[in-house]
Amino acid sequence: MSGTIIVIVGYLVTAGGLLVGSIIMYHGNIGYLVIAGGLLVGGIIVYLGYKLNQQISEQKIIDEIKKEIAKNKEKELISQFPAGYQLFGVVKSQIIPFQQPTSKEIKISWSTAKILKVTEDLITIMLPDAILRGNIVLKSNIVKVKNQEGSTSSRAIVINGWSTFVKILKSDKNRIIAAVGYAKIR
């Protein structure tokens, strides 16, 4: 059942509680309890419906990421980021990482990543801290990238010849699919 249907059911339960409670109040104070119960149960159902809608939105991003991979983006990304990359989605300024990095030699700490700003034209991201082969640590990198399909950020800080990039694979301005990638700068 979709979250929207659950929200509607919640509102109907709330309205039913109000209606039945109002009728019963005519015969005594128990009507107040019925109203309170209807409001409580209806409110809980509405909340659960909204939470389900949020999860459905995150699942849609994951499904879109899978479609992007199927569109031959994988070869392009491997070529552009030979050290490895990881796909992620952005919904309502929340980062949703997808699967694992393409290289087992990369350790990414998504808890350190943060969307600083999303506008129609530009995205500013605090990139996730990462440890690359050779124990190279890339952390506290902030990049700006055009909020447009195909855009790649300019390199962030270069450490021991390595840098982090962000490539936008798909954007409808507020829902973004991107890759964070790593490359050796020569």
Order of alpha helices (4+ residues) and beta strands (2+ residues): alpha-alpha-alpha-beta-beta-beta-beta-beta-beta-beta-beta-beta-beta
